[in-house]
């Protein structure tokens, strides 16, 4: 009787460890690429806008030339247009999801 109980405990222990291994293997792997990519894009956007502001202030104070100001404004405009396009795509995808039948 004691050997049966010991065998059952050993079998239960093996089952528990096998379950733990299978659960860890089947767990969804985190996909940090998308959030990091989006965060990096937001940081880049903010940096471009700050650079445009600094260049505009420098031009008003006479420290920067006109060419640098025009180039900085063009970069800021392109960054803003890209951000608006991304926002529009996200809103469009959200609206498509809302239109799906349940």
Biopython code that builds the backbone (N, CA, C, O; Angstrom):
import numpy as np
from Bio.PDB.StructureBuilder import StructureBuilder

atoms = [
    (1, "UNK", "N", (0.815, -1.172, 0.000)),
    (1, "UNK", "CA", (0.000, 0.000, 0.000)),
    (1, "UNK", "C", (0.871, 1.252, 0.000)),
    (1, "UNK", "O", (0.578, 2.219, -0.703)),
    (2, "UNK", "N", (1.947, 1.231, 0.794)),
    (2, "UNK", "CA", (2.840, 2.381, 0.861)),
    (2, "UNK", "C", (3.538, 2.585, -0.469)),
    (2, "UNK", "O", (3.706, 3.728, -0.896)),
    (3, "UNK", "N", (3.953, 1.518, -1.142)),
    (3, "UNK", "CA", (4.619, 1.655, -2.431)),
    (3, "UNK", "C", (3.660, 2.222, -3.478)),
    (3, "UNK", "O", (4.083, 2.960, -4.368)),
    (4, "UNK", "N", (2.386, 1.886, -3.378)),
    (4, "UNK", "CA", (1.388, 2.423, -4.287)),
    (4, "UNK", "C", (1.237, 3.934, -4.075)),
    (4, "UNK", "O", (1.123, 4.684, -5.045)),
    (5, "UNK", "N", (1.234, 4.375, -2.841)),
    (5, "UNK", "CA", (1.110, 5.792, -2.540)),
    (5, "UNK", "C", (2.345, 6.552, -3.012)),
    (5, "UNK", "O", (2.225, 7.649, -3.557)),
    (6, "UNK", "N", (3.517, 5.985, -2.811)),
    (6, "UNK", "CA", (4.748, 6.617, -3.268)),
    (6, "UNK", "C", (4.761, 6.720, -4.778)),
    (6, "UNK", "O", (5.146, 7.753, -5.327)),
    (7, "UNK", "N", (4.344, 5.660, -5.455)),
    (7, "UNK", "CA", (4.287, 5.684, -6.917)),
    (7, "UNK", "C", (3.286, 6.720, -7.410)),
    (7, "UNK", "O", (3.535, 7.407, -8.400)),
    (8, "UNK", "N", (2.164, 6.831, -6.727)),
    (8, "UNK", "CA", (1.157, 7.816, -7.118)),
    (8, "UNK", "C", (1.692, 9.227, -6.926)),
    (8, "UNK", "O", (1.449, 10.101, -7.759)),
    (9, "UNK", "N", (2.421, 9.459, -5.830)),
    (9, "UNK", "CA", (3.002, 10.781, -5.598)),
    (9, "UNK", "C", (4.053, 11.118, -6.652)),
    (9, "UNK", "O", (4.117, 12.248, -7.136)),
    (10, "UNK", "N", (4.872, 10.134, -7.001)),
    (10, "UNK", "CA", (5.883, 10.375, -8.020)),
    (10, "UNK", "C", (5.236, 10.653, -9.375)),
    (10, "UNK", "O", (5.680, 11.535, -10.110)),
    (11, "UNK", "N", (4.190, 9.903, -9.701)),
    (11, "UNK", "CA", (3.478, 10.113, -10.951)),
    (11, "UNK", "C", (2.815, 11.484, -10.949)),
    (11, "UNK", "O", (2.852, 12.197, -11.952)),
    (12, "UNK", "N", (2.211, 11.853, -9.826)),
    (12, "UNK", "CA", (1.582, 13.168, -9.712)),
    (12, "UNK", "C", (2.598, 14.288, -9.850)),
    (12, "UNK", "O", (2.316, 15.326, -10.449)),
    (13, "UNK", "N", (3.772, 14.072, -9.294)),
    (13, "UNK", "CA", (4.824, 15.067, -9.386)),
    (13, "UNK", "C", (5.288, 15.226, -10.831)),
    (13, "UNK", "O", (5.521, 16.340, -11.300)),
    (14, "UNK", "N", (5.419, 14.089, -11.534)),
    (14, "UNK", "CA", (5.818, 14.142, -12.946)),
    (14, "UNK", "C", (4.744, 14.826, -13.789)),
    (14, "UNK", "O", (5.057, 15.598, -14.695)),
    (15, "UNK", "N", (3.496, 14.544, -13.491)),
    (15, "UNK", "CA", (2.401, 15.173, -14.229)),
    (15, "UNK", "C", (2.401, 16.681, -13.987)),
    (15, "UNK", "O", (2.204, 17.462, -14.917)),
    (16, "UNK", "N", (2.620, 17.080, -12.753)),
    (16, "UNK", "CA", (2.631, 18.506, -12.431)),
    (16, "UNK", "C", (3.781, 19.218, -13.125)),
    (16, "UNK", "O", (3.608, 20.319, -13.649)),
    (17, "UNK", "N", (4.952, 18.597, -13.131)),
    (17, "UNK", "CA", (6.088, 19.243, -13.796)),
    (17, "UNK", "C", (5.888, 19.260, -15.309)),
    (17, "UNK", "O", (6.263, 20.228, -15.970)),
    (18, "UNK", "N", (5.301, 18.195, -15.865)),
    (18, "UNK", "CA", (5.017, 18.176, -17.298)),
    (18, "UNK", "C", (3.999, 19.250, -17.653)),
    (18, "UNK", "O", (4.115, 19.909, -18.686)),
    (19, "UNK", "N", (2.996, 19.425, -16.788)),
    (19, "UNK", "CA", (1.995, 20.465, -17.016)),
    (19, "UNK", "C", (2.645, 21.848, -16.979)),
    (19, "UNK", "O", (2.347, 22.700, -17.816)),
    (20, "UNK", "N", (3.527, 22.067, -16.014)),
    (20, "UNK", "CA", (4.186, 23.366, -15.900)),
    (20, "UNK", "C", (5.041, 23.650, -17.131)),
    (20, "UNK", "O", (5.061, 24.776, -17.627)),
    (21, "UNK", "N", (5.745, 22.636, -17.623)),
    (21, "UNK", "CA", (6.562, 22.820, -18.823)),
    (21, "UNK", "C", (5.695, 23.093, -20.046)),
    (21, "UNK", "O", (6.015, 23.960, -20.859)),
    (22, "UNK", "N", (4.600, 22.354, -20.172)),
    (22, "UNK", "CA", (3.715, 22.548, -21.316)),
    (22, "UNK", "C", (3.051, 23.923, -21.267)),
    (22, "UNK", "O", (2.880, 24.578, -22.295)),
    (23, "UNK", "N", (2.686, 24.345, -20.078)),
    (23, "UNK", "CA", (2.049, 25.658, -19.946)),
    (23, "UNK", "C", (3.021, 26.769, -20.311)),
    (23, "UNK", "O", (2.645, 27.738, -20.970)),
    (24, "UNK", "N", (4.265, 26.631, -19.885)),
    (24, "UNK", "CA", (5.270, 27.640, -20.215)),
    (24, "UNK", "C", (5.551, 27.651, -21.718)),
    (24, "UNK", "O", (5.756, 28.713, -22.306)),
    (25, "UNK", "N", (5.559, 26.479, -22.330)),
    (25, "UNK", "CA", (5.816, 26.399, -23.767)),
    (25, "UNK", "C", (4.653, 26.945, -24.578)),
    (25, "UNK", "O", (4.861, 27.509, -25.652)),
    (26, "UNK", "N", (3.445, 26.787, -24.085)),
    (26, "UNK", "CA", (2.262, 27.227, -24.821)),
    (26, "UNK", "C", (1.888, 28.672, -24.537)),
    (26, "UNK", "O", (1.001, 29.220, -25.193)),
    (27, "UNK", "N", (2.538, 29.289, -23.585)),
    (27, "UNK", "CA", (2.211, 30.677, -23.244)),
    (27, "UNK", "C", (2.544, 31.573, -24.424)),
    (27, "UNK", "O", (3.561, 31.370, -25.086)),
    (28, "UNK", "N", (1.703, 32.562, -24.697)),
    (28, "UNK", "CA", (1.989, 33.454, -25.818)),
    (28, "UNK", "C", (3.253, 34.252, -25.549)),
    (28, "UNK", "O", (3.460, 34.782, -24.457)),
    (29, "UNK", "N", (4.079, 34.321, -26.561)),
    (29, "UNK", "CA", (5.313, 35.071, -26.396)),
    (29, "UNK", "C", (5.014, 36.554, -26.582)),
    (29, "UNK", "O", (4.249, 36.929, -27.471)),
    (30, "UNK", "N", (5.601, 37.379, -25.763)),
    (30, "UNK", "CA", (5.349, 38.812, -25.898)),
    (30, "UNK", "C", (5.938, 39.321, -27.205)),
    (30, "UNK", "O", (7.020, 38.905, -27.618)),
    (31, "UNK", "N", (5.222, 40.212, -27.837)),
    (31, "UNK", "CA", (5.701, 40.804, -29.084)),
    (31, "UNK", "C", (6.031, 42.269, -28.826)),
    (31, "UNK", "O", (5.203, 43.148, -29.063)),
    (32, "UNK", "N", (7.231, 42.525, -28.344)),
    (32, "UNK", "CA", (7.581, 43.895, -28.004)),
    (32, "UNK", "C", (7.884, 44.755, -29.220)),
    (32, "UNK", "O", (8.073, 45.963, -29.079)),
    (33, "UNK", "N", (7.935, 44.166, -30.415)),
    (33, "UNK", "CA", (8.307, 44.940, -31.596)),
    (33, "UNK", "C", (7.295, 46.039, -31.885)),
    (33, "UNK", "O", (7.683, 47.173, -32.168)),
    (34, "UNK", "N", (6.020, 45.729, -31.821)),
    (34, "UNK", "CA", (5.005, 46.737, -32.153)),
    (34, "UNK", "C", (4.975, 47.874, -31.146)),
    (34, "UNK", "O", (5.058, 49.033, -31.553)),
    (35, "UNK", "N", (4.861, 47.598, -29.840)),
    (35, "UNK", "CA", (4.842, 48.721, -28.906)),
    (35, "UNK", "C", (6.132, 49.528, -28.916)),
    (35, "UNK", "O", (6.094, 50.754, -28.822)),
    (36, "UNK", "N", (7.263, 48.858, -29.030)),
    (36, "UNK", "CA", (8.517, 49.598, -29.060)),
    (36, "UNK", "C", (8.616, 50.431, -30.320)),
    (36, "UNK", "O", (9.102, 51.561, -30.286)),
    (37, "UNK", "N", (8.154, 49.874, -31.444)),
    (37, "UNK", "CA", (8.189, 50.615, -32.694)),
    (37, "UNK", "C", (7.297, 51.838, -32.643)),
    (37, "UNK", "O", (7.667, 52.908, -33.127)),
    (38, "UNK", "N", (6.132, 51.678, -32.060)),
    (38, "UNK", "CA", (5.213, 52.799, -31.940)),
    (38, "UNK", "C", (5.748, 53.833, -30.964)),
    (38, "UNK", "O", (5.619, 55.035, -31.200)),
    (39, "UNK", "N", (6.337, 53.386, -29.889)),
    (39, "UNK", "CA", (6.928, 54.312, -28.918)),
    (39, "UNK", "C", (8.105, 55.061, -29.539)),
    (39, "UNK", "O", (8.277, 56.259, -29.318)),
    (40, "UNK", "N", (8.904, 54.347, -30.309)),
    (40, "UNK", "CA", (10.044, 54.990, -30.966)),
    (40, "UNK", "C", (9.564, 56.020, -31.983)),
    (40, "UNK", "O", (10.152, 57.093, -32.112)),
    (41, "UNK", "N", (8.498, 55.692, -32.702)),
    (41, "UNK", "CA", (7.956, 56.646, -33.674)),
    (41, "UNK", "C", (7.426, 57.886, -32.975)),
    (41, "UNK", "O", (7.611, 59.000, -33.467)),
    (42, "UNK", "N", (6.773, 57.711, -31.838)),
    (42, "UNK", "CA", (6.264, 58.859, -31.086)),
    (42, "UNK", "C", (7.414, 59.711, -30.555)),
    (42, "UNK", "O", (7.343, 60.940, -30.578)),
    (43, "UNK", "N", (8.472, 59.059, -30.078)),
    (43, "UNK", "CA", (9.640, 59.814, -29.601)),
    (43, "UNK", "C", (10.295, 60.588, -30.744)),
    (43, "UNK", "O", (10.684, 61.743, -30.574)),
    (44, "UNK", "N", (10.418, 59.943, -31.914)),
    (44, "UNK", "CA", (11.000, 60.613, -33.071)),
    (44, "UNK", "C", (10.154, 61.815, -33.495)),
    (44, "UNK", "O", (10.685, 62.875, -33.828)),
    (45, "UNK", "N", (8.831, 61.636, -33.478)),
    (45, "UNK", "CA", (7.925, 62.724, -33.829)),
    (45, "UNK", "C", (8.114, 63.898, -32.877)),
    (45, "UNK", "O", (8.210, 65.046, -33.309)),
    (46, "UNK", "N", (8.167, 63.609, -31.591)),
    (46, "UNK", "CA", (8.354, 64.672, -30.598)),
    (46, "UNK", "C", (9.707, 65.364, -30.787)),
    (46, "UNK", "O", (9.809, 66.582, -30.642)),
    (47, "UNK", "N", (10.743, 64.584, -31.110)),
    (47, "UNK", "CA", (12.065, 65.172, -31.316)),
    (47, "UNK", "C", (12.081, 66.087, -32.536)),
    (47, "UNK", "O", (12.694, 67.154, -32.502)),
    (48, "UNK", "N", (11.415, 65.681, -33.606)),
    (48, "UNK", "CA", (11.357, 66.518, -34.810)),
    (48, "UNK", "C", (10.621, 67.815, -34.514)),
    (48, "UNK", "O", (11.045, 68.888, -34.943)),
    (49, "UNK", "N", (9.514, 67.716, -33.780)),
    (49, "UNK", "CA", (8.758, 68.925, -33.444)),
    (49, "UNK", "C", (9.553, 69.854, -32.530)),
    (49, "UNK", "O", (9.507, 71.073, -32.699)),
    (50, "UNK", "N", (10.277, 69.294, -31.570)),
    (50, "UNK", "CA", (11.108, 70.120, -30.692)),
    (50, "UNK", "C", (12.231, 70.792, -31.472)),
    (50, "UNK", "O", (12.568, 71.951, -31.228)),
    (51, "UNK", "N", (12.801, 70.049, -32.413)),
    (51, "UNK", "CA", (13.867, 70.618, -33.249)),
    (51, "UNK", "C", (13.327, 71.762, -34.105)),
    (51, "UNK", "O", (13.992, 72.784, -34.274)),
    (52, "UNK", "N", (12.124, 71.588, -34.641)),
    (52, "UNK", "CA", (11.516, 72.658, -35.438)),
    (52, "UNK", "C", (11.266, 73.895, -34.582)),
    (52, "UNK", "O", (11.500, 75.017, -35.030)),
    (53, "UNK", "N", (10.794, 73.697, -33.357)),
    (53, "UNK", "CA", (10.576, 74.825, -32.450)),
    (53, "UNK", "C", (11.891, 75.534, -32.119)),
    (53, "UNK", "O", (11.961, 76.763, -32.123)),
    (54, "UNK", "N", (12.917, 74.756, -31.836)),
    (54, "UNK", "CA", (14.215, 75.347, -31.490)),
    (54, "UNK", "C", (14.798, 76.116, -32.677)),
    (54, "UNK", "O", (15.367, 77.194, -32.506)),
    (55, "UNK", "N", (14.654, 75.560, -33.866)),
    (55, "UNK", "CA", (15.163, 76.237, -35.054)),
    (55, "UNK", "C", (14.388, 77.520, -35.319)),
    (55, "UNK", "O", (14.974, 78.533, -35.698)),
    (56, "UNK", "N", (13.062, 77.482, -35.120)),
    (56, "UNK", "CA", (12.257, 78.686, -35.320)),
    (56, "UNK", "C", (12.638, 79.765, -34.308)),
    (56, "UNK", "O", (12.748, 80.940, -34.661)),
    (57, "UNK", "N", (12.837, 79.371, -33.064)),
    (57, "UNK", "CA", (13.272, 80.353, -32.059)),
    (57, "UNK", "C", (14.639, 80.933, -32.403)),
    (57, "UNK", "O", (14.880, 82.132, -32.263)),
    (58, "UNK", "N", (15.527, 80.052, -32.857)),
    (58, "UNK", "CA", (16.857, 80.518, -33.252)),
    (58, "UNK", "C", (16.806, 81.473, -34.429)),
    (58, "UNK", "O", (17.567, 82.439, -34.485)),
    (59, "UNK", "N", (15.906, 81.204, -35.373)),
    (59, "UNK", "CA", (15.774, 82.096, -36.527)),
    (59, "UNK", "C", (15.211, 83.454, -36.109)),
    (59, "UNK", "O", (15.622, 84.488, -36.634)),
    (60, "UNK", "N", (14.272, 83.447, -35.168)),
    (60, "UNK", "CA", (13.709, 84.717, -34.700)),
    (60, "UNK", "C", (14.735, 85.537, -33.928)),
    (60, "UNK", "O", (14.693, 86.767, -33.932)),
    (61, "UNK", "N", (15.659, 84.841, -33.264)),
    (61, "UNK", "CA", (16.686, 85.539, -32.485)),
    (61, "UNK", "C", (17.931, 85.839, -33.309)),
    (61, "UNK", "O", (18.876, 86.453, -32.814)),
    (62, "UNK", "N", (17.931, 85.403, -34.573)),
    (62, "UNK", "CA", (19.065, 85.685, -35.448)),
    (62, "UNK", "C", (20.200, 84.685, -35.343)),
    (62, "UNK", "O", (21.271, 84.932, -35.898)),
    (63, "UNK", "N", (20.017, 83.579, -34.663)),
    (63, "UNK", "CA", (21.084, 82.584, -34.511)),
    (63, "UNK", "C", (21.081, 81.567, -35.646)),
    (63, "UNK", "O", (22.130, 80.997, -35.948)),
    (64, "UNK", "N", (19.940, 81.319, -36.286)),
    (64, "UNK", "CA", (19.847, 80.332, -37.372)),
    (64, "UNK", "C", (19.521, 81.042, -38.672)),
    (64, "UNK", "O", (18.860, 82.080, -38.689)),
    (65, "UNK", "N", (20.002, 80.454, -39.763)),
    (65, "UNK", "CA", (19.708, 81.047, -41.058)),
    (65, "UNK", "C", (18.360, 80.556, -41.587)),
    (65, "UNK", "O", (17.760, 79.634, -41.033)),
    (66, "UNK", "N", (17.903, 81.176, -42.648)),
    (66, "UNK", "CA", (16.587, 80.886, -43.211)),
    (66, "UNK", "C", (16.517, 79.481, -43.782)),
    (66, "UNK", "O", (15.491, 78.810, -43.673)),
    (67, "UNK", "N", (17.611, 79.037, -44.391)),
    (67, "UNK", "CA", (17.617, 77.695, -44.983)),
    (67, "UNK", "C", (17.390, 76.627, -43.919)),
    (67, "UNK", "O", (16.635, 75.683, -44.155)),
    (68, "UNK", "N", (18.012, 76.748, -42.771)),
    (68, "UNK", "CA", (17.817, 75.787, -41.679)),
    (68, "UNK", "C", (16.382, 75.815, -41.190)),
    (68, "UNK", "O", (15.815, 74.774, -40.858)),
    (69, "UNK", "N", (15.791, 77.004, -41.145)),
    (69, "UNK", "CA", (14.404, 77.133, -40.717)),
    (69, "UNK", "C", (13.463, 76.454, -41.695)),
    (69, "UNK", "O", (12.558, 75.725, -41.288)),
    (70, "UNK", "N", (13.673, 76.691, -42.988)),
    (70, "UNK", "CA", (12.806, 76.083, -44.006)),
    (70, "UNK", "C", (12.944, 74.570, -43.978)),
    (70, "UNK", "O", (11.942, 73.862, -44.073)),
    (71, "UNK", "N", (14.163, 74.058, -43.851)),
    (71, "UNK", "CA", (14.382, 72.614, -43.795)),
    (71, "UNK", "C", (13.725, 72.017, -42.554)),
    (71, "UNK", "O", (13.117, 70.950, -42.636)),
    (72, "UNK", "N", (13.834, 72.675, -41.426)),
    (72, "UNK", "CA", (13.232, 72.187, -40.189)),
    (72, "UNK", "C", (11.710, 72.185, -40.285)),
    (72, "UNK", "O", (11.061, 71.251, -39.814)),
    (73, "UNK", "N", (11.142, 73.214, -40.885)),
    (73, "UNK", "CA", (9.686, 73.272, -41.048)),
    (73, "UNK", "C", (9.215, 72.173, -41.993)),
    (73, "UNK", "O", (8.174, 71.562, -41.754)),
    (74, "UNK", "N", (9.966, 71.911, -43.062)),
    (74, "UNK", "CA", (9.593, 70.843, -44.000)),
    (74, "UNK", "C", (9.625, 69.483, -43.314)),
    (74, "UNK", "O", (8.738, 68.659, -43.537)),
    (75, "UNK", "N", (10.630, 69.237, -42.485)),
    (75, "UNK", "CA", (10.704, 67.975, -41.749)),
    (75, "UNK", "C", (9.548, 67.842, -40.768)),
    (75, "UNK", "O", (8.971, 66.764, -40.622)),
    (76, "UNK", "N", (9.213, 68.935, -40.098)),
    (76, "UNK", "CA", (8.100, 68.908, -39.156)),
    (76, "UNK", "C", (6.781, 68.676, -39.880)),
    (76, "UNK", "O", (5.917, 67.958, -39.376)),
    (77, "UNK", "N", (6.617, 69.268, -41.047)),
    (77, "UNK", "CA", (5.392, 69.068, -41.818)),
    (77, "UNK", "C", (5.264, 67.612, -42.247)),
    (77, "UNK", "O", (4.179, 67.035, -42.167)),
    (78, "UNK", "N", (6.362, 67.015, -42.701)),
    (78, "UNK", "CA", (6.326, 65.615, -43.123)),
    (78, "UNK", "C", (6.027, 64.703, -41.930)),
    (78, "UNK", "O", (5.270, 63.741, -42.061)),
    (79, "UNK", "N", (6.613, 64.998, -40.778)),
    (79, "UNK", "CA", (6.348, 64.188, -39.583)),
    (79, "UNK", "C", (4.896, 64.311, -39.161)),
    (79, "UNK", "O", (4.279, 63.320, -38.773)),
    (80, "UNK", "N", (4.337, 65.522, -39.233)),
    (80, "UNK", "CA", (2.947, 65.729, -38.854)),
    (80, "UNK", "C", (1.999, 65.010, -39.824)),
    (80, "UNK", "O", (1.023, 64.393, -39.399)),
    (81, "UNK", "N", (2.287, 65.092, -41.112)),
    (81, "UNK", "CA", (1.454, 64.403, -42.100)),
    (81, "UNK", "C", (1.497, 62.889, -41.894)),
    (81, "UNK", "O", (0.484, 62.208, -42.056)),
    (82, "UNK", "N", (2.668, 62.366, -41.538)),
    (82, "UNK", "CA", (2.791, 60.929, -41.267)),
    (82, "UNK", "C", (1.985, 60.548, -40.035)),
    (82, "UNK", "O", (1.294, 59.530, -40.039)),
    (83, "UNK", "N", (2.066, 61.351, -38.985)),
    (83, "UNK", "CA", (1.314, 61.063, -37.760)),
    (83, "UNK", "C", (-0.187, 61.113, -38.018)),
    (83, "UNK", "O", (-0.934, 60.289, -37.490)),
    (84, "UNK", "N", (-0.633, 62.068, -38.821)),
    (84, "UNK", "CA", (-2.055, 62.170, -39.140)),
    (84, "UNK", "C", (-2.502, 60.971, -39.974)),
    (84, "UNK", "O", (-3.600, 60.453, -39.769)),
    (85, "UNK", "N", (-1.671, 60.528, -40.908)),
    (85, "UNK", "CA", (-2.011, 59.355, -41.726)),
    (85, "UNK", "C", (-2.125, 58.105, -40.865)),
    (85, "UNK", "O", (-3.024, 57.290, -41.073)),
    (86, "UNK", "N", (-1.222, 57.946, -39.899)),
    (86, "UNK", "CA", (-1.286, 56.794, -39.003)),
    (86, "UNK", "C", (-2.548, 56.866, -38.154)),
    (86, "UNK", "O", (-3.241, 55.865, -37.975)),
    (87, "UNK", "N", (-2.845, 58.057, -37.631)),
    (87, "UNK", "CA", (-4.063, 58.219, -36.845)),
    (87, "UNK", "C", (-5.297, 57.879, -37.664)),
    (87, "UNK", "O", (-6.205, 57.212, -37.169)),
    (88, "UNK", "N", (-5.339, 58.330, -38.913)),
    (88, "UNK", "CA", (-6.487, 58.046, -39.773)),
    (88, "UNK", "C", (-6.656, 56.552, -40.005)),
    (88, "UNK", "O", (-7.779, 56.047, -40.015)),
    (89, "UNK", "N", (-5.541, 55.838, -40.194)),
    (89, "UNK", "CA", (-5.611, 54.388, -40.398)),
    (89, "UNK", "C", (-6.110, 53.682, -39.143)),
    (89, "UNK", "O", (-6.885, 52.731, -39.238)),
    (90, "UNK", "N", (-5.680, 54.132, -37.982)),
    (90, "UNK", "CA", (-6.129, 53.528, -36.729)),
    (90, "UNK", "C", (-7.624, 53.762, -36.538)),
    (90, "UNK", "O", (-8.352, 52.850, -36.146)),
    (91, "UNK", "N", (-8.078, 54.973, -36.813)),
    (91, "UNK", "CA", (-9.506, 55.282, -36.677)),
    (91, "UNK", "C", (-10.314, 54.462, -37.670)),
    (91, "UNK", "O", (-11.375, 53.943, -37.325)),
    (92, "UNK", "N", (-9.826, 54.340, -38.893)),
    (92, "UNK", "CA", (-10.517, 53.543, -39.911)),
    (92, "UNK", "C", (-10.612, 52.077, -39.502)),
    (92, "UNK", "O", (-11.654, 51.448, -39.683)),
    (93, "UNK", "N", (-9.534, 51.535, -38.954)),
    (93, "UNK", "CA", (-9.556, 50.140, -38.500)),
    (93, "UNK", "C", (-10.534, 49.970, -37.338)),
    (93, "UNK", "O", (-11.254, 48.974, -37.275)),
    (94, "UNK", "N", (-10.564, 50.918, -36.436)),
    (94, "UNK", "CA", (-11.495, 50.860, -35.308)),
    (94, "UNK", "C", (-12.936, 50.899, -35.808)),
    (94, "UNK", "O", (-13.783, 50.152, -35.319)),
    (95, "UNK", "N", (-13.215, 51.753, -36.766)),
    (95, "UNK", "CA", (-14.568, 51.838, -37.315)),
    (95, "UNK", "C", (-14.952, 50.546, -38.042)),
    (95, "UNK", "O", (-16.105, 50.119, -37.986)),
    (96, "UNK", "N", (-13.978, 49.924, -38.726)),
    (96, "UNK", "CA", (-14.253, 48.636, -39.378)),
    (96, "UNK", "C", (-14.614, 47.566, -38.354)),
    (96, "UNK", "O", (-15.504, 46.748, -38.588)),
    (97, "UNK", "N", (-13.925, 47.576, -37.231)),
    (97, "UNK", "CA", (-14.223, 46.611, -36.173)),
    (97, "UNK", "C", (-15.609, 46.851, -35.618)),
    (97, "UNK", "O", (-16.341, 45.901, -35.341)),
    (98, "UNK", "N", (-15.981, 48.117, -35.453)),
    (98, "UNK", "CA", (-17.314, 48.417, -34.919)),
    (98, "UNK", "C", (-18.425, 47.998, -35.886)),
    (98, "UNK", "O", (-19.532, 47.678, -35.451)),
    (99, "UNK", "N", (-18.146, 47.996, -37.175)),
    (99, "UNK", "CA", (-19.152, 47.615, -38.166)),
    (99, "UNK", "C", (-19.317, 46.102, -38.312)),
    (99, "UNK", "O", (-20.269, 45.642, -38.941)),
    (100, "UNK", "N", (-18.407, 45.338, -37.742)),
    (100, "UNK", "CA", (-18.477, 43.876, -37.872)),
    (100, "UNK", "C", (-19.712, 43.341, -37.151)),
    (100, "UNK", "O", (-20.037, 43.778, -36.047)),
    (101, "UNK", "N", (-20.399, 42.385, -37.791)),
    (101, "UNK", "CA", (-21.551, 41.792, -37.097)),
    (101, "UNK", "C", (-21.084, 40.906, -35.943)),
    (101, "UNK", "O", (-20.031, 40.270, -36.004)),
    (102, "UNK", "N", (-21.882, 40.886, -34.917)),
    (102, "UNK", "CA", (-21.509, 40.108, -33.725)),
    (102, "UNK", "C", (-21.953, 38.682, -33.855)),
    (102, "UNK", "O", (-21.726, 37.880, -32.949)),
]
sb = StructureBuilder()
sb.init_structure("model")
sb.init_model(0)
sb.init_chain("A")
sb.init_seg("    ")
for serial, (resi, resn, name, xyz) in enumerate(atoms, 1):
    if name == "N":
        sb.init_residue(resn, " ", resi, " ")
    sb.init_atom(name, np.array(xyz, "f"), 0.0, 1.0, " ", f" {name:<3s}", serial, name[0])
structure = sb.get_structure()
